[in-house]
Amino acid sequence: MVNPANGATERDPAITVRRILKVNHAGEFGAIRIYGAQIWMARRLFPDIVPALSHMREDEIEHCRLFREAMPARQAKPCRVMAFWSLGGFVLGFLTALGGRNMVWICTEAVESTVHRHLEDQLAFLHARDPELHSLIASIQDEELAHLREAEQNQTRRGLGHKLLLPAIASLTDLMIWLSTWGDSSWMRAEMARAKG
């Protein structure tokens, strides 16, 4: 649809809201799989971090449930690429756990910092469009930021592994989000940048 006032293309906000729910639900499912694989490996290699990982996984399970419950009222359905989130999450969790406890925390930092950036865009978009979903995401964001802070504090060093792995995982997370929203994540970021400018 084209806005005659400025010639810009407009999108139906309800479609974007549904895509936000889809990708957030899928992302939480992917996080559950990451933590699940890391916990499985950590029990064998470094059991001291299992309680922290288990607590974060419980948070992600609750977030996944909350996003799933918010779907019917907005006519949203789970993401069609859930299998990719599942497999990708498991493989990422398994490989980073093989790299050691520091790699586990780098993975958490990369994923959570990327998620935080996308949640900021979503909150700006939803503020006037869906206050109830805005409130839900804001409360979840607080817990995701706690995960990010814990990951940053638990890293023993920030060497080459951090320099290489952090942007690689962040880029993969961005790609999955972009694919799951059919590009709406890029559109929302551009819209928010225009609004701030």
N, C-alpha and C positions, 0 to 999 in steps of 0.2 A: 504494500500500500504506500502511496506517495503523498506526503504532506504538501498541499498546494502552497502553503505559506513560505516554505523554505526549500522545497524540492527534495527533501531528505526522505529516505525510505524508513517507514515505521514498521515495527513488529508488534504483533499481538502480545501484550505483557503476560497473558495467561499461558501462552506457549512457553515463554521464557521461564516463568515460575515452575511449570511442569518439568522443564529441563534442569532447572536448579535442583529440584527434589530428586530427579533421576540420578544426576551425577553425585549428589551428596550421599544418597543411599548407597550407590555403587562404590563410592570412595570409602565409605565406612566399612563396607564389606571387604574391600581390598585391604584396608588397615587391619581388620580382624585376621585376615589370612597372613599378612606380614608378621604380626605379633605371634600368631599361632606357630608358624614355622620357626621364628626366633626362639620362642619358649621351648619348643621341642629340642632344638639344638643346644640351647643354654642349659637345660637340665643336665646335659652330658658334659658340656665344656666349661661353663662358668655359672653354676647354680646361684651365685650371690645376686645376680640381676633378675632372676625369675620373678620375685615378688613385684618389682617395679613394672616389668613387662606385663605381668598378669593383671595388675591394676589398670594399666593403660588399655589393655585388651577389653577388660570389663566396661570401661568407659565407651569404647568404640562399639561394643555390642549394644549398649543402651542408645547411643546416637543412631545406630542403624535402625533400631526398633522405632525410635521417635520419628525419623524421616519416613519410614514405611507407613506409620500410622497417619502421617500428614498427607499422604498421597490421595486417598479416595475423595476427600473433600475438594481436591483440586484437579480431579480426573487425570492424575499422573499414574504411570505404571513403571515398574522396575526397568532399568536400563537393559537394552537388548544385548549389550556386550558384557554382561555380568561374568561370563566364563573367562573373559580376558582379565577382568579385575581379579577374579579368583586365582587363576593360574599365575598371572603376573605378580600378585601379592605373595603367593607362596614361594615362588622362585626368588623374588627379591629378598624376602625374609630369610630363606634358607642360605642364599649366597652371602648375604651380609653377616649372618651369624657365623658362617664358616670363616669369615675374615677376622673374627674376634669381637670382643665386647665393644671396643671403640668403634668398629664399623657398624655395629648395631645402633649406637647412639648417633652416628653420622647419618644413617638411614632415617632415623626418627626426625632428626633436625631437618633434613632435606624435604621429607614428605610434609611435615607439619608447617614449615615455613611457606611452602608452596600452597598448601591448603589455606593457611591464614590469609595469604594474598587474595586468593579467590573468594574467601568468605567476606573479606572487606568489600570487594566489588558487589557481591550478592547483597550485603547489608545496605549498601548505598542504593542499589536498584530497588530493593523491597521496602524501604522505609515508608514510602507513601502508598505502595501498591498492595502490600500484604503484611500489615503490622503483626499479625499473629505468627507468621512464618519468620518474620524479622526477629521477633523476640526469641523464638526457638533457636534460630541460628546463633544469635548473640550469646545465649546461655551455653550452647555447645562450643562456641569459639573460646570461651573462657577456659574450658577444660583442655581444648587443643593447644592453647597457649601454655598451659601448665605442662603439657607433654613436651613442648618445644623447649621450655626453660630447663626441665629436668634433663633432656638430652644434651643441651649445651653444657650444663654443669657437670655431667657425668663423663664427658670426654676428657681423657687423660692427655691427649696431644692433638694438635691441629696441623699435621704435616701434609705430605703428598697425598695420602689417602683421602684426607678431608678436601683438599684442593681439587682432586679429580672426581671423587665420588659424589660430593654434594651437588655440583651442577648437573652431573649425569642423571642422578635420581630425580632432581627437581625437573629436569627437562622431560623425563619419561612421565612423571606425574602430570605435568602440564599437557603433554600429548594425549594422555588418557582422558583428561578432563575435556580437552578440546573435541576429541572424537565423540565422547559421550554426550556432549551438548550440541553436536552438529555445528560447531563453530560459534555458538552463542557466548561462550566464555570470552572470546576476542571482542565480540560486539559489545558486551556489557562493559568491558574494560575501556573501550573507546568512548562509549557513552558517558561513563563516569569521569573520564579525563576531560571531555568537553564540558561537562557540567561544572567541574572544579575550575576550569580555565575561564 
